Amino acid sequence: MRVRHVVGGAAAALGAVAVRDLTQKRHALQRNFPVVAHARYWLERIGPELRQYIVTSNDEERPFSRDQRTWIYASSKEQNSYFGFGTDSDVEHTQGVAYIKHRTFAESLPDDQDHNWPLPSAKVLGGPRGRAKAFRPASVVNVSAMSFGSLSSNAIAAINKGAAEAGCLHNTGEGGISPYHRNGGDLIFQIGTAYFGCRDAEGAFSLAHLKRSLASAPVKAIEIKLSQGAKPGLGGLLPGAKVTPEIAEIRGIPEGKDCSSPSRHTAFRDVDSMLDFVELLAAETGLPVGIKSAVGDMSFWEELAALMVPRERGVDFITVDGGEGGTGAAPLIFSDAVALPYRMGFSRVYGTFAEAGLTDDITFIGSAKLGLPDNGVVAFALGADMINVAREVMLSIGCIQAQKCHTDRCPTGVATQSPWLVRGLDPNLKASRAAVYLRTVRKELTRVSAAVGVPHPSLITCSDVDIFNGDYEARSLSSVYGYKDGWGELGPQLRDEVTRLMHPHHDFDEKGDETTGTT
């Protein structure tokens, strides 16, 4: 009897769905194929998961392949991150892949005794401009800008705790300093076009509000965000429904009201006034001040370099974001077709300052999938001094690349404000994983540097990397990106300093690695 009731109920439900499908006019597919047409929408909804776990090969998926995600997950959990039986990449025919040239002999190698794998910056941030609070970053691998609101409270707390444990800097993103950024990690305070955390009641920049924000947290530098790779030149709107009392207090905006982020800054109008703004911030706070931008029209960079040549004004660091960078939400055309990819954009910017003889005066920071060691090595060879990681550290704390960041339904609680989903992410456990991942990236960069025969990744040059051009042809990194002799390299004094920092010796031992494989 019970089975009969269940079957009858199911039949009635299907009949109701069929009637609805046949009478509605919105979806032609359902009108023509009632009931069964719903399978199409269900398959479409779970398509990313099907491709991710069943259909695609280890190297196919984007933005991060299965191999790349597997390496990040294993590294963050201190599991075996080795791969067996050789590469499954088509190394002879894949175009654009970078190959690093190891050396048989080396004069000096990095110190491998400290398994925290310290890897300080070769440059003192703010040193060339004489900033009062200039400092040498303790790690060349740091956390990129991700605001509270874009990421959940538990995600921000986990990342900040992890950054503190690993000795890395954590960029606040343009959303201001939240309570979740105050878990021990040193911060870079980002100033966006809406001036969250440093704005007055009318939304204009306020130096007084900035100083109050800086005094409340361990801020080591200020970054002026001009644009980001995934949505350059695009403003945004924070709907009033998302402006909770907590968000309103952190960002300095009215609760429950729509808040727009303009596409351009109002505190300055051109390169000349931007440099005045930079010097004002540095003078009033003592902190190093830099800019972050994606790369498009080069006239901005050419004018900036020209105005910095007299060395009377200048930025302390430049963060170059690639067009392939990530974001919680952006129009498809901006994600796919606006701003140059990282390597092309960075090389053009670096070349502009190299022509002006300014590269030793500026700390260059790269951002855009550089938390994968092979990409990071190429970035250093092109002249980056530090790299920022964002999506990679999200993966380390549990992100599964569901690509639902823009829906507020992130299943792992990383990129959502849903209390139910956020509770699934334990910030203390995930903090440890973030820290281990960040240290592992430093370890891999140190080991590759040793293979190349240098004690620090900043000493890897363009001549140490070739770009495969397909069909058995390779070109040097310098020829691909039009570098002249010496570009991408540190000056003699900086080379000597970083060599001493790394305590080089002649032998390098990979002890402490976890592997079950045999050779």
KOLZA-244070 format. One line per 5 residues: their letters; for each residue x, y, z of C-alpha. Coordinates in steps of 0.001 Angstrom, whole numbers, plus 500000, padded with zeros to 6 digits. Example, Ala and Ser with C-alpha at 12.3 -4.5 7.8 and 13.67 -1.06 7.14 Angstrom:
2
AS	512300/495500/507800 ~ 513670/498940/507140
***
This chain:
519
MRVRH	500000/500000/500000 ~ 502808/502390/500933 ~ 504608/501736/497628 ~ 501395/502412/495759 ~ 501017/505775/497515
VVGGA	504625/506732/496733 ~ 504262/505807/493063 ~ 500967/507637/492833 ~ 502456/510749/494431 ~ 505448/510731/492079
AAALG	503164/510322/489068 ~ 501014/513202/490208 ~ 504062/515416/490692 ~ 505395/514580/487233 ~ 501989/515225/485774
AVAVR	501871/518653/487407 ~ 505312/519481/486024 ~ 504215/518324/482562 ~ 501109/520505/482643 ~ 503149/523496/483766
DLTQK	505725/522919/481030 ~ 503099/522568/478314 ~ 501246/525736/479307 ~ 504178/528075/480056 ~ 505654/530135/477194
RHALQ	509005/531244/478591 ~ 511066/528168/477658 ~ 510461/526623/474249 ~ 512463/523522/475135 ~ 510220/522713/478093
RNFPV	507067/523465/476079 ~ 508130/521034/473357 ~ 509677/518378/475630 ~ 507893/518554/478980 ~ 509566/517058/482072
VAHAR	512596/515574/480270 ~ 513789/519046/479214 ~ 514651/519759/482849 ~ 517514/517270/482557 ~ 519243/519712/480214
YWLER	519238/522491/482811 ~ 520389/520114/485531 ~ 523296/518895/483397 ~ 524186/522499/482538 ~ 524232/523384/486204
IGPEL	526589/520562/487158 ~ 528634/520855/483947 ~ 531660/522471/485631 ~ 531790/519677/488208 ~ 531456/516986/485522
RQYIV	534278/518500/483499 ~ 536407/519064/486565 ~ 536261/515567/487977 ~ 535408/513291/485059 ~ 535909/514707/481572
TSNDE	539019/516871/481428 ~ 542625/515697/481462 ~ 545179/516730/484089 ~ 546381/519740/482069 ~ 543223/520925/480305
ERPFS	541174/522806/482824 ~ 541268/526564/483352 ~ 542028/528768/485138 ~ 543887/526116/487165 ~ 544414/522616/485826
RDQRT	543860/519473/487874 ~ 547619/518990/488235 ~ 548049/522551/489480 ~ 545235/522236/492000 ~ 546493/518850/493147
WIYAS	549939/520320/493786 ~ 548480/523218/495801 ~ 546189/520951/497846 ~ 548950/518446/498615 ~ 551439/521210/499457
SKEQN	549064/522967/501836 ~ 548313/519709/503679 ~ 551982/518677/503891 ~ 551195/515607/501842 ~ 553299/514065/499086
SYFGF	553277/516708/496334 ~ 555522/514746/493999 ~ 554255/513356/490674 ~ 555264/509927/489416 ~ 556153/508366/486062
GTDSD	557203/511627/484399 ~ 555343/514535/482857 ~ 552053/514070/481039 ~ 552546/517355/479169 ~ 553322/517316/475450
VEHTQ	556671/518983/476039 ~ 557843/518921/472414 ~ 554810/520485/470783 ~ 553156/522781/473346 ~ 553722/526399/472386
GVAYI	554584/529109/474896 ~ 555767/526848/477714 ~ 558773/528063/479690 ~ 561736/525741/480288 ~ 564298/526528/482958
KHRTF	567941/525785/482201 ~ 569789/524176/485101 ~ 573538/524491/485539 ~ 575968/521638/486116 ~ 578251/523681/488391
AESLP	577554/526639/490669 ~ 579679/529088/492638 ~ 577130/529637/495412 ~ 573885/528030/496534 ~ 571191/529070/499012
DDQDH	571146/528003/502626 ~ 568793/525038/503070 ~ 569076/524618/506845 ~ 565995/526618/507859 ~ 562883/524695/506889
NWPLP	560715/527766/507249 ~ 562391/528455/503877 ~ 562956/532203/504427 ~ 563261/534102/501186 ~ 563593/537865/501796
SAKVL	563255/540492/499111 ~ 566424/541559/497365 ~ 565320/545189/497708 ~ 564422/547377/500670 ~ 560877/548631/500114
GGPRG	561000/552417/500271 ~ 564779/552497/500767 ~ 565771/554320/497550 ~ 563239/557102/498287 ~ 564323/557349/501924
RAKAF	560944/556591/503462 ~ 560945/556799/507256 ~ 559474/553288/507606 ~ 561320/551594/504774 ~ 561825/547867/505334
RPASV	563004/544705/503635 ~ 560041/542312/503189 ~ 560834/538990/504845 ~ 559160/537014/502062 ~ 559138/537407/498273
VNVSA	555821/535496/498261 ~ 552925/537475/499715 ~ 549122/537547/499662 ~ 547430/539653/497018 ~ 544539/542065/497510
MSFGS	541248/540390/498492 ~ 538680/542402/500438 ~ 536389/541284/503204 ~ 533057/541201/501421 ~ 534592/539597/498390
LSSNA	535866/536807/500665 ~ 534146/535608/503813 ~ 535126/536551/507337 ~ 536531/533077/508037 ~ 538501/533070/504786
IAAIN	540117/536451/505531 ~ 540898/535370/509095 ~ 542460/532108/507897 ~ 544581/533836/505268 ~ 545769/536520/507679
KGAAE	546695/533981/510337 ~ 548460/531906/507695 ~ 550364/534927/506412 ~ 551470/535726/509958 ~ 552686/532151/510516
AGCLH	554584/532153/507212 ~ 555998/535668/507680 ~ 554226/537114/504646 ~ 552485/540403/503926 ~ 548712/540423/503441
NTGEG	547119/543045/501169 ~ 543766/544231/502558 ~ 542107/544817/499197 ~ 540201/548032/498618 ~ 537477/547182/501169
GISPY	539399/548500/504161 ~ 540787/546830/507290 ~ 538276/544416/508804 ~ 538487/542687/512199 ~ 539432/539557/510266
HRNGG	542580/541247/508954 ~ 543755/541643/512557 ~ 544996/538134/513257 ~ 548717/538811/513387 ~ 549633/539271/509744
DLIFQ	551401/542436/508574 ~ 549290/544394/506094 ~ 549545/546418/502942 ~ 546670/548905/502971 ~ 545088/549264/499542
IGTAY	543412/552511/498517 ~ 540805/552067/495792 ~ 538719/554562/493888 ~ 535950/554558/496530 ~ 538495/555224/499325
FGCRD	536951/552663/501681 ~ 538507/553028/505106 ~ 539892/556477/504266 ~ 536926/558514/503015 ~ 534840/561351/504387
AEGAF	531046/561500/504533 ~ 530885/562641/500899 ~ 533062/559794/499653 ~ 536190/561869/499010 ~ 539644/560831/500191
SLAHL	540378/561832/503788 ~ 543938/561857/505116 ~ 542636/561966/508693 ~ 540545/558844/508167 ~ 543513/557127/506526
KRSLA	545744/557849/509504 ~ 543139/556437/511878 ~ 542937/553233/509847 ~ 546710/552875/509705 ~ 547074/553448/513444
SAPVK	544688/550584/514189 ~ 546598/547764/512497 ~ 550134/546630/511555 ~ 550256/548325/508154 ~ 553678/548218/506492
AIEIK	552951/549927/503154 ~ 550236/551638/501120 ~ 549140/550517/497656 ~ 547093/552799/495398 ~ 544936/550616/493182
LSQGA	544573/552115/489721 ~ 543112/548972/488151 ~ 543194/545184/488381 ~ 543732/542590/485707 ~ 540321/540927/485657
KPGLG	538335/544169/485332 ~ 540618/547110/484488 ~ 539025/550527/484141 ~ 535757/549258/485589 ~ 533966/550651/488598
GLLPG	531437/548740/490647 ~ 528264/548943/492688 ~ 527818/547486/496155 ~ 524024/547047/496517 ~ 522467/548434/499663
AKVTP	521252/544973/500653 ~ 524888/543896/501052 ~ 525883/546943/503091 ~ 525457/545350/506498 ~ 526261/547243/509692
EIAEI	529648/545500/509785 ~ 530491/546334/506153 ~ 529274/549914/506630 ~ 531542/550437/509643 ~ 534601/548907/507967
RGIPE	534219/550782/504701 ~ 532982/554060/506157 ~ 529719/554131/504185 ~ 526037/554490/505130 ~ 524340/551253/506143
GKDCS	521786/549826/503728 ~ 522504/552260/500875 ~ 523957/551530/497442 ~ 527625/552471/497187 ~ 529369/552932/493855
SPSRH	533089/552582/493184 ~ 534021/554918/490320 ~ 536299/553735/487549 ~ 538850/556499/488200 ~ 540373/558232/491212
TAFRD	539180/561674/492317 ~ 542136/562467/494626 ~ 544345/563018/491541 ~ 543687/563545/487840 ~ 546919/562692/485999
VDSML	550393/561225/486489 ~ 551842/564469/487840 ~ 549157/564910/490497 ~ 549311/561192/491299 ~ 552994/561558/492195
DFVEL	552123/564523/494414 ~ 549537/562294/496113 ~ 552117/559531/496567 ~ 554591/561913/498174 ~ 551869/563341/500430
LAAET	550973/559892/501724 ~ 554627/558955/502240 ~ 555423/562199/504045 ~ 552376/562011/506329 ~ 552676/558314/507206
GLPVG	556365/557470/506672 ~ 555275/554321/504821 ~ 556425/553119/501406 ~ 553772/553922/498793 ~ 553192/552134/495504
IKSAV	550639/551562/492794 ~ 548822/548537/491404 ~ 547655/548407/487817 ~ 546901/546203/484890 ~ 548685/547184/481676
GDMSF	547007/548705/478653 ~ 547978/551991/477029 ~ 551683/552553/477623 ~ 551634/556357/477652 ~ 550836/556305/481393
WEELA	553950/554260/482162 ~ 556164/556298/479846 ~ 555092/559538/481521 ~ 555512/558046/484990 ~ 559066/556924/484220
ALMVP	559933/560313/482709 ~ 558674/562176/485791 ~ 560625/559868/488105 ~ 563974/560357/486327 ~ 564937/563445/488411
RERGV	564350/561250/491522 ~ 562505/564044/493301 ~ 559195/562149/493347 ~ 558363/558525/492729 ~ 556551/555379/493678
DFITV	558333/552878/495888 ~ 556798/549810/494274 ~ 554747/548835/491255 ~ 552383/545880/491328 ~ 551686/544702/487786
DGGEG	548515/542639/487446 ~ 547956/540459/484406 ~ 544767/540340/482384 ~ 544399/536687/483402 ~ 544070/537698/487062
GTGAA	541111/536561/489095 ~ 538120/538359/490566 ~ 534917/537562/492388 ~ 532823/538979/489564 ~ 533386/540819/486287
PLIFS	531769/541138/482858 ~ 533066/538430/480536 ~ 534579/540890/478054 ~ 536693/542460/480823 ~ 537898/539085/482104
DAVAL	538678/537815/478612 ~ 539690/540775/476474 ~ 540768/543868/478442 ~ 544379/544367/479677 ~ 547524/542574/478572
PYRMG	548457/539124/479910 ~ 550983/539245/482733 ~ 554224/538432/480925 ~ 553565/540827/478078 ~ 552315/543595/480338
FSRVY	555097/543263/482906 ~ 557857/543155/480303 ~ 556600/546364/478695 ~ 556402/548169/482025 ~ 559792/546897/483189
GTFAE	561384/547843/479865 ~ 560048/551392/480168 ~ 561757/551871/483541 ~ 564881/550008/482419 ~ 565309/552478/479569
AGLTD	565154/555254/482153 ~ 567698/553546/484455 ~ 565236/553295/487349 ~ 564775/549584/487931 ~ 566997/549337/491024
DITFI	564985/552165/492629 ~ 561640/550354/492368 ~ 560378/547098/493857 ~ 558473/545287/491110 ~ 555683/542989/492265
GSAKL	554010/540507/489936 ~ 550448/539269/490213 ~ 548480/536747/488082 ~ 548774/532989/488673 ~ 552343/533387/489938
GLPDN	551784/531146/492961 ~ 552709/528229/490723 ~ 556508/527897/490916 ~ 557119/527684/487151 ~ 555194/530904/486558
GVVAF	556947/532497/489517 ~ 560403/531667/488148 ~ 559561/533341/484823 ~ 558310/536401/486698 ~ 561599/536704/488593
ALGAD	563606/536191/485407 ~ 561701/539084/483796 ~ 562586/541361/486714 ~ 559942/540898/489404 ~ 561266/541267/492945
MINVA	558227/539778/494705 ~ 555066/537926/493731 ~ 551530/538123/495093 ~ 549204/535128/495257 ~ 545408/535209/495489
REVML	543461/532319/493958 ~ 546265/529917/494872 ~ 545996/530760/498570 ~ 542202/530477/498244 ~ 542723/526946/496933
SIGCI	545014/526205/499874 ~ 542204/526990/502350 ~ 539603/524890/500561 ~ 538446/526569/497335 ~ 537523/523897/494756
QAQKC	537349/526191/491692 ~ 533554/525918/491617 ~ 533533/529336/489872 ~ 530517/530488/491851 ~ 532237/533515/493431
HTDRC	529783/535916/491756 ~ 526685/534049/493034 ~ 527332/534229/496794 ~ 526959/530422/496814 ~ 530593/529352/497155
PTGVA	530225/525769/498427 ~ 533374/525884/500569 ~ 532631/529162/502375 ~ 535571/531057/500850 ~ 533839/533596/498590
TQSPW	530419/534009/500166 ~ 528689/535887/502969 ~ 526155/533103/503634 ~ 526454/532298/507362 ~ 525664/528625/506755
LVRGL	528354/528221/504085 ~ 530915/530335/505963 ~ 530599/528166/509070 ~ 531994/525227/507123 ~ 535413/526885/506878
DPNLK	537468/526504/510069 ~ 539821/529528/510112 ~ 542330/527943/512499 ~ 542760/524722/510532 ~ 542837/526532/507206
ASRAA	545339/529105/508503 ~ 547881/526338/508955 ~ 547280/525139/505406 ~ 547709/528645/503998 ~ 550994/529003/505871
VYLRT	552312/525654/504663 ~ 551377/526510/501069 ~ 553140/529891/501227 ~ 556273/528302/502681 ~ 556167/525575/500051
VRKEL	556181/528118/497228 ~ 559286/529673/498788 ~ 560839/526217/499100 ~ 560199/525425/495427 ~ 561603/528789/494315
TRVSA	564698/528192/496462 ~ 565217/524719/495033 ~ 564824/525895/491439 ~ 567290/528706/492151 ~ 569741/526086/493391
AVGVP	569227/524074/490210 ~ 569991/527176/488151 ~ 573058/527732/490330 ~ 572088/530934/492152 ~ 571143/531544/495793
HPSLI	567971/533608/495194 ~ 565232/533704/492509 ~ 565936/537399/491887 ~ 569292/536260/490469 ~ 567637/534076/487817
TCSDV	568001/535909/484501 ~ 566366/535837/481097 ~ 569222/533692/479795 ~ 568189/530966/482263 ~ 564738/530496/480672
DIFNG	563681/529504/477166 ~ 560182/529701/475719 ~ 559223/526742/473553 ~ 557815/527837/470209 ~ 556460/524500/469068
DYEAR	557858/522013/466557 ~ 561236/521760/468292 ~ 562107/525479/468295 ~ 562868/527514/471402 ~ 563627/531181/471964
SLSSV	565258/532864/474927 ~ 563018/534792/477283 ~ 564837/538018/476418 ~ 564230/537623/472679 ~ 560538/536793/473150
YGYKD	559890/539938/475179 ~ 562429/542264/473587 ~ 564770/542598/476556 ~ 568160/544235/476158 ~ 571351/543042/477838
GWGEL	571104/543360/481603 ~ 567349/543860/481734 ~ 565618/541834/484421 ~ 568817/541708/486476 ~ 569753/543389/489742
GPQLR	572521/545951/489926 ~ 575904/544827/491373 ~ 575257/546177/494868 ~ 571853/544499/495125 ~ 573293/541233/493812
DEVTR	575968/541264/496519 ~ 573430/542095/499235 ~ 570999/539307/498359 ~ 573825/536793/497997 ~ 574960/537582/501538
LMHPH	571370/537385/502789 ~ 571004/533836/501534 ~ 574220/532575/503250 ~ 575345/530707/500137 ~ 577482/527591/500177
HDFDE	578600/525015/497643 ~ 576381/522075/498571 ~ 572597/521955/498595 ~ 570647/519176/500302 ~ 566908/518688/499793
KGDET	566452/517110/503201 ~ 563083/517272/504816 ~ 561068/516474/501669 ~ 558163/514100/502009 ~ 558095/511547/499220
TGTT	557230/507901/498877 ~ 558683/507618/495421 ~ 561956/505982/494501 ~ 564527/506724/491828
***
